[in-house]
């Protein structure tokens, strides 16, 4: 995906808002908005935005997991499941 093909001045958005929103939903490609020729904002379909946020959350979990592994904060799976079963049985 080339963002350079999706660059529009803010005046274009003002004049063609319904068309831009429709295009976002159909193409699922973000639009870069410029002010005085400088990129200032990215407009994105809400579904695509939600997917992006979910992906970022997963990447954060992976990064945290990698850090914990590097710090030696790991235990064998069997031991972890035994501990979980014990906690559930106490409830």
N, CA, C and O atoms as a printed pandas DataFrame, in Angstrom:
     atom_number atom_name residue_name chain_id  residue_number  x_coord  y_coord  z_coord
0              1         N          UNK        A               1    0.858   -1.180    0.000
1              2        CA          UNK        A               1    0.000    0.000    0.000
2              3         C          UNK        A               1    0.895    1.232    0.000
3              4         O          UNK        A               1    1.764    1.381    0.859
4              5         N          UNK        A               2    0.677    2.096   -0.955
5              6        CA          UNK        A               2    1.436    3.330   -1.049
6              7         C          UNK        A               2    0.614    4.471   -0.472
7              8         O          UNK        A               2   -0.405    4.867   -1.038
8              9         N          UNK        A               3    1.068    4.995    0.664
9             10        CA          UNK        A               3    0.352    6.118    1.257
10            11         C          UNK        A               3    0.416    7.347    0.371
11            12         O          UNK        A               3   -0.476    8.194    0.424
12            13         N          UNK        A               4    1.451    7.456   -0.438
13            14        CA          UNK        A               4    1.587    8.635   -1.304
14            15         C          UNK        A               4    0.413    8.775   -2.264
15            16         O          UNK        A               4    0.112    9.878   -2.721
16            17         N          UNK        A               5   -0.253    7.663   -2.573
17            18        CA          UNK        A               5   -1.421    7.713   -3.457
18            19         C          UNK        A               5   -2.679    8.157   -2.716
19            20         O          UNK        A               5   -3.702    8.445   -3.338
20            21         N          UNK        A               6   -2.602    8.211   -1.412
21            22        CA          UNK        A               6   -3.770    8.531   -0.593
22            23         C          UNK        A               6   -3.604    9.859    0.147
23            24         O          UNK        A               6   -4.255   10.070    1.170
24            25         N          UNK        A               7   -2.773   10.734   -0.332
25            26        CA          UNK        A               7   -2.553   12.032    0.303
26            27         C          UNK        A               7   -3.536   13.045   -0.263
27            28         O          UNK        A               7   -3.657   13.196   -1.479
28            29         N          UNK        A               8   -4.235   13.737    0.629
29            30        CA          UNK        A               8   -5.224   14.736    0.221
30            31         C          UNK        A               8   -5.105   15.960    1.133
31            32         O          UNK        A               8   -4.847   15.827    2.329
32            33         N          UNK        A               9   -5.293   17.134    0.568
33            34        CA          UNK        A               9   -5.333   18.333    1.416
34            35         C          UNK        A               9   -6.622   18.347    2.235
35            36         O          UNK        A               9   -7.631   17.770    1.830
36            37         N          UNK        A              10   -6.579   18.995    3.361
37            38        CA          UNK        A              10   -7.755   19.057    4.230
38            39         C          UNK        A              10   -8.934   19.697    3.499
39            40         O          UNK        A              10  -10.086   19.370    3.784
40            41         N          UNK        A              11   -8.663   20.593    2.572
41            42        CA          UNK        A              11   -9.745   21.226    1.803
42            43         C          UNK        A              11  -10.491   20.186    0.962
43            44         O          UNK        A              11  -11.696   20.314    0.744
44            45         N          UNK        A              12   -9.779   19.160    0.491
45            46        CA          UNK        A              12  -10.426   18.083   -0.267
46            47         C          UNK        A              12  -11.410   17.334    0.635
47            48         O          UNK        A              12  -12.523   17.010    0.219
48            49         N          UNK        A              13  -10.988   17.064    1.870
49            50        CA          UNK        A              13  -11.882   16.388    2.815
50            51         C          UNK        A              13  -13.119   17.227    3.078
51            52         O          UNK        A              13  -14.235   16.709    3.113
52            53         N          UNK        A              14  -12.918   18.525    3.262
53            54        CA          UNK        A              14  -14.053   19.413    3.524
54            55         C          UNK        A              14  -15.057   19.382    2.375
55            56         O          UNK        A              14  -16.267   19.399    2.603
56            57         N          UNK        A              15  -14.562   19.336    1.155
57            58        CA          UNK        A              15  -15.435   19.388   -0.019
58            59         C          UNK        A              15  -16.011   18.032   -0.411
59            60         O          UNK        A              15  -17.047   17.970   -1.073
60            61         N          UNK        A              16  -15.349   16.941   -0.010
61            62        CA          UNK        A              16  -15.745   15.598   -0.457
62            63         C          UNK        A              16  -15.868   14.601    0.695
63            64         O          UNK        A              16  -15.583   13.418    0.510
64            65         N          UNK        A              17  -16.278   15.043    1.852
65            66        CA          UNK        A              17  -16.312   14.175    3.034
66            67         C          UNK        A              17  -17.079   12.868    2.807
67            68         O          UNK        A              17  -16.540   11.805    3.116
68            69         N          UNK        A              18  -18.309   12.895    2.282
69            70        CA          UNK        A              18  -19.024   11.624    2.096
70            71         C          UNK        A              18  -18.280   10.651    1.184
71            72         O          UNK        A              18  -18.245    9.449    1.448
72            73         N          UNK        A              19  -17.686   11.172    0.113
73            74        CA          UNK        A              19  -16.937   10.336   -0.816
74            75         C          UNK        A              19  -15.695    9.739   -0.140
75            76         O          UNK        A              19  -15.377    8.568   -0.342
76            77         N          UNK        A              20  -15.008   10.542    0.652
77            78        CA          UNK        A              20  -13.807   10.054    1.353
78            79         C          UNK        A              20  -14.182    8.969    2.343
79            80         O          UNK        A              20  -13.514    7.938    2.413
80            81         N          UNK        A              21  -15.233    9.183    3.103
81            82        CA          UNK        A              21  -15.667    8.182    4.092
82            83         C          UNK        A              21  -16.087    6.897    3.390
83            84         O          UNK        A              21  -15.748    5.805    3.846
84            85         N          UNK        A              22  -16.804    7.012    2.312
85            86        CA          UNK        A              22  -17.222    5.834    1.544
86            87         C          UNK        A              22  -15.990    5.080    1.024
87            88         O          UNK        A              22  -15.944    3.851    1.076
88            89         N          UNK        A              23  -15.007    5.814    0.527
89            90        CA          UNK        A              23  -13.777    5.207    0.022
90            91         C          UNK        A              23  -13.012    4.485    1.131
91            92         O          UNK        A              23  -12.439    3.419    0.906
92            93         N          UNK        A              24  -13.007    5.066    2.316
93            94        CA          UNK        A              24  -12.331    4.412    3.451
94            95         C          UNK        A              24  -12.941    3.044    3.727
95            96         O          UNK        A              24  -12.225    2.068    3.952
96            97         N          UNK        A              25  -14.250    2.981    3.706
97            98        CA          UNK        A              25  -14.945    1.721    3.985
98            99         C          UNK        A              25  -14.726    0.709    2.865
99           100         O          UNK        A              25  -14.554   -0.482    3.126
100          101         N          UNK        A              26  -14.732    1.178    1.626
101          102        CA          UNK        A              26  -14.607    0.264    0.489
102          103         C          UNK        A              26  -13.184   -0.245    0.290
103          104         O          UNK        A              26  -12.975   -1.437    0.065
104          105         N          UNK        A              27  -12.217    0.645    0.373
105          106        CA          UNK        A              27  -10.833    0.260    0.068
106          107         C          UNK        A              27  -10.049   -0.160    1.303
107          108         O          UNK        A              27   -9.040   -0.858    1.198
108          109         N          UNK        A              28  -10.514    0.267    2.468
109          110        CA          UNK        A              28   -9.825   -0.002    3.742
110          111         C          UNK        A              28   -8.404    0.560    3.728
111          112         O          UNK        A              28   -7.520    0.063    4.426
112          113         N          UNK        A              29   -8.201    1.607    2.920
113          114        CA          UNK        A              29   -6.901    2.273    2.844
114          115         C          UNK        A              29   -7.011    3.633    3.529
115          116         O          UNK        A              29   -7.948    4.384    3.257
116          117         N          UNK        A              30   -6.077    3.957    4.405
117          118        CA          UNK        A              30   -6.139    5.249    5.090
118          119         C          UNK        A              30   -5.851    6.406    4.144
119          120         O          UNK        A              30   -5.266    6.221    3.077
120          121         N          UNK        A              31   -6.264    7.587    4.545
121          122        CA          UNK        A              31   -6.015    8.815    3.790
122          123         C          UNK        A              31   -5.154    9.721    4.671
123          124         O          UNK        A              31   -5.469    9.954    5.838
124          125         N          UNK        A              32   -4.069   10.223    4.095
125          126        CA          UNK        A              32   -3.210   11.169    4.794
126          127         C          UNK        A              32   -3.704   12.571    4.458
127          128         O          UNK        A              32   -3.807   12.938    3.288
128          129         N          UNK        A              33   -4.008   13.351    5.493
129          130        CA          UNK        A              33   -4.498   14.712    5.299
130          131         C          UNK        A              33   -3.354   15.698    5.508
131          132         O          UNK        A              33   -2.567   15.573    6.447
132          133         N          UNK        A              34   -3.280   16.671    4.619
133          134        CA          UNK        A              34   -2.228   17.680    4.720
134          135         C          UNK        A              34   -2.822   19.045    5.019
135          136         O          UNK        A              34   -3.960   19.348    4.657
136          137         N          UNK        A              35   -2.023   19.854    5.685
137          138        CA          UNK        A              35   -2.351   21.249    5.926
138          139         C          UNK        A              35   -1.146   22.049    5.430
139          140         O          UNK        A              35   -0.030   21.872    5.919
140          141         N          UNK        A              36   -1.378   22.913    4.473
141          142        CA          UNK        A              36   -0.304   23.693    3.855
142          143         C          UNK        A              36    0.810   22.784    3.336
143          144         O          UNK        A              36    1.993   23.098    3.470
144          145         N          UNK        A              37    0.419   21.655    2.743
145          146        CA          UNK        A              37    1.373   20.743    2.128
146          147         C          UNK        A              37    2.109   19.820    3.072
147          148         O          UNK        A              37    2.931   19.016    2.633
148          149         N          UNK        A              38    1.831   19.917    4.360
149          150        CA          UNK        A              38    2.511   19.082    5.355
150          151         C          UNK        A              38    1.536   18.059    5.933
151          152         O          UNK        A              38    0.432   18.414    6.344
152          153         N          UNK        A              39    1.942   16.792    5.966
153          154        CA          UNK        A              39    1.086   15.741    6.518
154          155         C          UNK        A              39    0.804   16.030    7.978
155          156         O          UNK        A              39    1.723   16.255    8.766
156          157         N          UNK        A              40   -0.480   16.023    8.336
157          158        CA          UNK        A              40   -0.882   16.354    9.710
158          159         C          UNK        A              40   -1.737   15.283   10.375
159          160         O          UNK        A              40   -1.756   15.186   11.602
160          161         N          UNK        A              41   -2.444   14.478    9.587
161          162        CA          UNK        A              41   -3.350   13.500   10.186
162          163         C          UNK        A              41   -3.576   12.348    9.228
163          164         O          UNK        A              41   -3.375   12.464    8.019
164          165         N          UNK        A              42   -4.002   11.224    9.807
165          166        CA          UNK        A              42   -4.361   10.054    9.012
166          167         C          UNK        A              42   -5.804    9.706    9.343
167          168         O          UNK        A              42   -6.172    9.567   10.509
168          169         N          UNK        A              43   -6.606    9.571    8.309
169          170        CA          UNK        A              43   -8.013    9.207    8.455
170          171         C          UNK        A              43   -8.141    7.740    8.074
171          172         O          UNK        A              43   -7.667    7.317    7.019
172          173         N          UNK        A              44   -8.791    6.964    8.950
173          174        CA          UNK        A              44   -8.820    5.509    8.771
174          175         C          UNK        A              44  -10.225    4.983    9.046
175          176         O          UNK        A              44  -10.928    5.499    9.914
176          177         N          UNK        A              45  -10.629    3.955    8.304
177          178        CA          UNK        A              45  -11.895    3.273    8.543
178          179         C          UNK        A              45  -11.900    2.714    9.957
179          180         O          UNK        A              45  -10.872    2.228   10.428
180          181         N          UNK        A              46  -13.023    2.772   10.637
181          182        CA          UNK        A              46  -13.088    2.349   12.036
182          183         C          UNK        A              46  -12.760    0.863   12.198
183          184         O          UNK        A              46  -12.123    0.476   13.178
184          185         N          UNK        A              47  -13.185    0.034   11.257
185          186        CA          UNK        A              47  -12.859   -1.396   11.334
186          187         C          UNK        A              47  -11.370   -1.638   11.222
187          188         O          UNK        A              47  -10.808   -2.459   11.947
188          189         N          UNK        A              48  -10.735   -0.925   10.316
189          190        CA          UNK        A              48   -9.287   -1.024   10.149
190          191         C          UNK        A              48   -8.571   -0.510   11.399
191          192         O          UNK        A              48   -7.569   -1.082   11.827
192          193         N          UNK        A              49   -9.088    0.565   11.976
193          194        CA          UNK        A              49   -8.514    1.119   13.205
194          195         C          UNK        A              49   -8.578    0.091   14.336
195          196         O          UNK        A              49   -7.601   -0.108   15.058
196          197         N          UNK        A              50   -9.731   -0.556   14.485
197          198        CA          UNK        A              50   -9.877   -1.569   15.535
198          199         C          UNK        A              50   -8.897   -2.721   15.326
199          200         O          UNK        A              50   -8.299   -3.208   16.286
200          201         N          UNK        A              51   -8.731   -3.156   14.087
201          202        CA          UNK        A              51   -7.767   -4.220   13.793
202          203         C          UNK        A              51   -6.349   -3.785   14.156
203          204         O          UNK        A              51   -5.572   -4.562   14.710
204          205         N          UNK        A              52   -6.028   -2.550   13.841
205          206        CA          UNK        A              52   -4.707   -2.018   14.169
206          207         C          UNK        A              52   -4.489   -2.013   15.679
207          208         O          UNK        A              52   -3.420   -2.391   16.160
208          209         N          UNK        A              53   -5.499   -1.587   16.419
209          210        CA          UNK        A              53   -5.384   -1.548   17.879
210          211         C          UNK        A              53   -5.228   -2.952   18.464
211          212         O          UNK        A              53   -4.448   -3.148   19.395
212          213         N          UNK        A              54   -5.960   -3.926   17.930
213          214        CA          UNK        A              54   -5.828   -5.307   18.391
214          215         C          UNK        A              54   -4.432   -5.848   18.092
215          216         O          UNK        A              54   -3.841   -6.546   18.916
216          217         N          UNK        A              55   -3.914   -5.525   16.923
217          218        CA          UNK        A              55   -2.572   -5.964   16.552
218          219         C          UNK        A              55   -1.531   -5.354   17.492
219          220         O          UNK        A              55   -0.618   -6.045   17.943
220          221         N          UNK        A              56   -1.671   -4.072   17.782
221          222        CA          UNK        A              56   -0.741   -3.424   18.708
222          223         C          UNK        A              56   -0.811   -4.047   20.095
223          224         O          UNK        A              56    0.217   -4.218   20.748
224          225         N          UNK        A              57   -2.012   -4.387   20.549
225          226        CA          UNK        A              57   -2.157   -5.021   21.862
226          227         C          UNK        A              57   -1.440   -6.373   21.888
227          228         O          UNK        A              57   -0.762   -6.702   22.861
228          229         N          UNK        A              58   -1.591   -7.149   20.820
229          230        CA          UNK        A              58   -0.902   -8.441   20.752
230          231         C          UNK        A              58    0.611   -8.267   20.730
231          232         O          UNK        A              58    1.337   -9.024   21.374
232          233         N          UNK        A              59    1.078   -7.280   19.997
233          234        CA          UNK        A              59    2.520   -7.018   19.951
234          235         C          UNK        A              59    3.053   -6.605   21.321
235          236         O          UNK        A              59    4.169   -6.971   21.691
236          237         N          UNK        A              60    2.259   -5.846   22.071
237          238        CA          UNK        A              60    2.673   -5.466   23.428
238          239         C          UNK        A              60    2.763   -6.687   24.326
239          240         O          UNK        A              60    3.694   -6.806   25.123
240          241         N          UNK        A              61    1.793   -7.603   24.201
241          242        CA          UNK        A              61    1.825   -8.835   24.993
242          243         C          UNK        A              61    3.060   -9.655   24.632
243          244         O          UNK        A              61    3.733  -10.185   25.516
244          245         N          UNK        A              62    3.356   -9.759   23.348
245          246        CA          UNK        A              62    4.541  -10.496   22.914
246          247         C          UNK        A              62    5.823   -9.862   23.441
247          248         O          UNK        A              62    6.734  -10.567   23.875
248          249         N          UNK        A              63    5.893   -8.544   23.403
249          250        CA          UNK        A              63    7.081   -7.850   23.908
250          251         C          UNK        A              63    7.243   -8.083   25.406
251          252         O          UNK        A              63    8.353   -8.315   25.886
252          253         N          UNK        A              64    6.141   -8.023   26.141
253          254        CA          UNK        A              64    6.189   -8.278   27.584
254          255         C          UNK        A              64    6.628   -9.709   27.854
255          256         O          UNK        A              64    7.445   -9.955   28.741
256          257         N          UNK        A              65    6.090  -10.646   27.097
257          258        CA          UNK        A              65    6.464  -12.057   27.255
258          259         C          UNK        A              65    7.947  -12.258   26.971
259          260         O          UNK        A              65    8.635  -12.955   27.718
260          261         N          UNK        A              66    8.438  -11.657   25.903
261          262        CA          UNK        A              66    9.867  -11.775   25.580
262          263         C          UNK        A              66   10.735  -11.200   26.692
263          264         O          UNK        A              66   11.769  -11.774   27.033
264          265         N          UNK        A              67   10.321  -10.073   27.257
265          266        CA          UNK        A              67   11.077   -9.464   28.358
266          267         C          UNK        A              67   11.091  -10.392   29.568
267          268         O          UNK        A              67   12.128  -10.552   30.213
268          269         N          UNK        A              68    9.952  -11.003   29.882
269          270        CA          UNK        A              68    9.892  -11.911   31.023
270          271         C          UNK        A              68   10.761  -13.142   30.803
271          272         O          UNK        A              68   11.397  -13.631   31.737
272          273         N          UNK        A              69   10.791  -13.644   29.570
273          274        CA          UNK        A              69   11.662  -14.787   29.253
274          275         C          UNK        A              69   13.117  -14.374   29.430
275          276         O          UNK        A              69   13.902  -15.112   30.026
276          277         N          UNK        A              70   13.485  -13.199   28.915
277          278        CA          UNK        A              70   14.855  -12.708   29.048
278          279         C          UNK        A              70   15.258  -12.534   30.509
279          280         O          UNK        A              70   16.421  -12.728   30.863
280          281         N          UNK        A              71   14.295  -12.167   31.359
281          282        CA          UNK        A              71   14.565  -11.963   32.784
282          283         C          UNK        A              71   14.489  -13.265   33.570
283          284         O          UNK        A              71   14.695  -13.269   34.784
284          285         N          UNK        A              72   14.195  -14.369   32.891
285          286        CA          UNK        A              72   14.138  -15.664   33.559
286          287         C          UNK        A              72   12.861  -15.894   34.351
287          288         O          UNK        A              72   12.803  -16.786   35.196
288          289         N          UNK        A              73   11.848  -15.100   34.083
289          290        CA          UNK        A              73   10.567  -15.244   34.794
290          291         C          UNK        A              73    9.691  -16.259   34.075
291          292         O          UNK        A              73    8.611  -15.929   33.586
292          293         N          UNK        A              74   10.167  -17.494   34.018
293          294        CA          UNK        A              74    9.444  -18.568   33.352
294          295         C          UNK        A              74    9.388  -19.779   34.264
295          296         O          UNK        A              74   10.191  -19.910   35.188
296          297         N          UNK        A              75    8.433  -20.664   34.000
297          298        CA          UNK        A              75    8.346  -21.925   34.740
298          299         C          UNK        A              75    7.841  -22.986   33.782
299          300         O          UNK        A              75    7.188  -22.659   32.791
300          301         N          UNK        A              76    8.122  -24.220   34.050
301          302        CA          UNK        A              76    7.640  -25.306   33.181
302          303         C          UNK        A              76    6.112  -25.295   33.100
303          304         O          UNK        A              76    5.435  -24.977   34.077
304          305         N          UNK        A              77    5.581  -25.641   31.936
305          306        CA          UNK        A              77    4.130  -25.620   31.719
306          307         C          UNK        A              77    3.405  -26.508   32.721
307          308         O          UNK        A              77    2.360  -26.120   33.244
308          309         N          UNK        A              78    3.942  -27.687   32.995
309          310        CA          UNK        A              78    3.289  -28.597   33.943
310          311         C          UNK        A              78    3.121  -27.967   35.309
311          312         O          UNK        A              78    2.069  -28.098   35.935
312          313         N          UNK        A              79    4.148  -27.286   35.769
313          314        CA          UNK        A              79    4.091  -26.620   37.077
314          315         C          UNK        A              79    3.068  -25.485   37.051
315          316         O          UNK        A              79    2.322  -25.303   38.012
316          317         N          UNK        A              80    3.029  -24.729   35.967
317          318        CA          UNK        A              80    2.081  -23.620   35.847
318          319         C          UNK        A              80    0.643  -24.127   35.866
319          320         O          UNK        A              80   -0.211  -23.550   36.538
320          321         N          UNK        A              81    0.372  -25.212   35.125
321          322        CA          UNK        A              81   -0.989  -25.762   35.096
322          323         C          UNK        A              81   -1.383  -26.355   36.445
323          324         O          UNK        A              81   -2.543  -26.261   36.847
324          325         N          UNK        A              82   -0.443  -26.955   37.137
325          326        CA          UNK        A              82   -0.729  -27.479   38.479
326          327         C          UNK        A              82   -1.139  -26.338   39.397
327          328         O          UNK        A              82   -2.097  -26.462   40.160
328          329         N          UNK        A              83   -0.419  -25.235   39.325
329          330        CA          UNK        A              83   -0.748  -24.075   40.151
330          331         C          UNK        A              83   -2.126  -23.514   39.794
331          332         O          UNK        A              83   -2.886  -23.133   40.685
332          333         N          UNK        A              84   -2.448  -23.460   38.528
333          334        CA          UNK        A              84   -3.765  -22.960   38.093
334          335         C          UNK        A              84   -4.866  -23.873   38.601
335          336         O          UNK        A              84   -5.880  -23.398   39.114
336          337         N          UNK        A              85   -4.676  -25.189   38.464
337          338        CA          UNK        A              85   -5.691  -26.144   38.944
338          339         C          UNK        A              85   -5.895  -26.011   40.449
339          340         O          UNK        A              85   -7.025  -26.090   40.931
340          341         N          UNK        A              86   -4.825  -25.813   41.182
341          342        CA          UNK        A              86   -4.918  -25.662   42.639
342          343         C          UNK        A              86   -5.721  -24.416   42.984
343          344         O          UNK        A              86   -6.564  -24.453   43.881
344          345         N          UNK        A              87   -5.469  -23.311   42.282
345          346        CA          UNK        A              87   -6.208  -22.075   42.552
346          347         C          UNK        A              87   -7.693  -22.247   42.233
347          348         O          UNK        A              87   -8.553  -21.777   42.977
348          349         N          UNK        A              88   -7.985  -22.926   41.119
349          350        CA          UNK        A              88   -9.391  -23.138   40.752
350          351         C          UNK        A              88  -10.090  -24.039   41.759
351          352         O          UNK        A              88  -11.265  -23.829   42.061
352          353         N          UNK        A              89   -9.396  -25.027   42.276
353          354        CA          UNK        A              89   -9.989  -25.944   43.241
354          355         C          UNK        A              89  -10.297  -25.239   44.569
355          356         O          UNK        A              89  -11.219  -25.639   45.280
356          357         N          UNK        A              90   -9.540  -24.203   44.901
357          358        CA          UNK        A              90   -9.746  -23.461   46.147
358          359         C          UNK        A              90  -10.993  -22.588   46.100
359          360         O          UNK        A              90  -11.476  -22.138   47.139
360          361         N          UNK        A              91  -11.502  -22.354   44.933
361          362        CA          UNK        A              91  -12.687  -21.486   44.796
362          363         C          UNK        A              91  -13.920  -22.202   45.091
363          364         O          UNK        A              91  -15.003  -21.620   45.024
